[in-house]
Amino acid sequence: MERFTYTRTGQALKNKYSSLILLSLADLVAWVIPPLLMPRPAGLWVGAGGLVATLAVYWWLTASLRTCHVLDGDRLILRMGRSALAVDLADVESARMAGHGLRVPGEAGVMYAPRTDTLFMVADHRQLVSVDLSRPYAMKVPGQGICQFTRIVLSLDEPERFLQAVAGRRGQVHLDRPQPAAGGEGRPGATSPAPPVVSEGPAPGGAALALEGLVKRFGGFTAVAGVDLAVRYGEIVAFLGSNGAGKSTTIRMATGLVRPSAGRVLVEGRDLWAEGAPVRRLLGYVPDTPLLYESLTAREFLWLMAGLYGLSRVEGRRRADELLRQVGMERWADYPIRAFSLGMKRKMAIAAALVHRPRVLLLDEVTNGLDPRAAREVKDFIRQAAGEGAAVLLTTHALDVARELADRIAILHGGRLRAVGDLEALRSAAGLPGAGLEELFLALTAEAEGVSA
Ligand SMILES: Nc1ncnc2c1ncn2[C@@H]1O[C@H](COP(=O)(O)OP(=O)(O)OP(=O)(O)O)[C@@H](O)[C@H]1O
């Protein structure tokens, strides 16, 4: 276990507590003047008491700036004052000295800067280290509530020792990760990605969501190898691919949950990974296994989600009623979610993702495991969301869902887009006029594995 502190807090304290004028005055009154004015033993006692009181006040004032960060096994535990955060080292993308141009939002303390998605734990503006995370972390920041961030800036006594220790530990963490196959990128046994058959190139202007050259590497393994895709308002794009093709990783990069190794995610033209939280609010995301608070009723759950997205109480209640109606769940509104079928739970998850009227809806395998009736209802709900203008990107293994819902289909294989477009575009990409989606999917994904289609 290695400890890292920051002890040079004097200047920061002066700034934070208006030059400690009061403390200095108290000093003077308590342990300089009385010993001079009072008879000897009493004066000395008063002076000593004043000194102890001054030190206690100083101790109390510095408490909020005292740091002790610890590298413990594969975790980095950050502590400043009463704030603490444990970061998994596997989630540390990079760590480096922060440049002089870095803007710290206040003088000292634990602070969150929403514009840059950064948590500051600083007691000074010198010796700052910036730690980039591969996924968002959240913690309660004094005076700012629960904040989500993807970068942490720390002031440290020995930044070089800290950076070396993190780099060393991350090396160990990486050893546990999948290693590249000998002679090139990729997991042992994985096929080397072939060049894309059809790619859309850079996103056209006006797209609600644009993925530009997205790449994700896990250690030496490249899961997503450069994806360009744009989704327009009101459009549904289905993301198809074999198991392990990189669909979920791409969607998770697009939601801001996994930091891309390269490339950009633009939502309404704004860079998600540069701007962070304000852009993430434009998205709604339903993961393959959504988190629902099952002891709450459907209505209470939507109220909770509306509150988390900052809707007022009145607006939140109105939006919950509207969504319950749209999703056909009005009569179940006051039943606990744990009593619901899988289809009803999926509808609740989509409703929750739509509560703040996102411009982009990202859905990971939302029709998976549903019976035909539930799948029908979920598909109708997705179509309705697109009808109201949301750009929808969904992953699915169900070709019929893609055929029925999607305006365009994107086929991903080995982390690369093999083809994008409507059925006709896929046919011409595969060179199979008149072929159905299944045949096209098999052809476009088998070709890269060297299997004759
Ligand atoms: N955190 C991770 N660390 C290492 N490898 C990962 C990680 N997440 C995903 N991968 C790998 O990246 C590749 C793409 O995974 P991903 O889950 O994106 O594929 P997918 O197309 O969604 O697959 P499926 O259809 O089975 O869900 C897989 O080989 C997977 O094992």
The ligand as an ORCA input file, in Angstrom:
! r2SCAN-3c Opt
* xyz 0 1
  N     -13.843     -4.512    -20.582
  C     -13.350     -5.329    -21.516
  N     -12.097     -5.816    -21.421
  C     -11.590     -6.618    -22.377
  N     -12.261     -7.003    -23.478
  C     -13.513     -6.563    -23.612
  C     -14.129     -5.703    -22.656
  N     -15.402     -5.421    -23.092
  C     -15.567     -6.069    -24.250
  N     -14.436     -6.754    -24.557
  C     -14.220     -7.555    -25.746
  O     -14.470     -6.755    -26.878
  C     -15.095     -7.529    -27.877
  C     -16.379     -6.867    -28.292
  O     -17.301     -7.016    -27.202
  P     -18.804     -6.466    -27.297
  O     -19.470     -6.816    -26.008
  O     -18.769     -5.054    -27.705
  O     -19.376     -7.327    -28.478
  P     -20.899     -7.471    -28.938
  O     -20.890     -7.316    -30.405
  O     -21.770     -6.581    -28.162
  O     -21.142     -8.989    -28.538
  P     -22.514     -9.698    -28.062
  O     -23.407     -9.720    -29.234
  O     -22.059    -11.054    -27.656
  O     -23.052     -8.876    -26.917
  C     -15.313     -8.927    -27.318
  O     -14.265     -9.757    -27.792
  C     -15.209     -8.712    -25.831
  O     -14.709     -9.862    -25.185
*
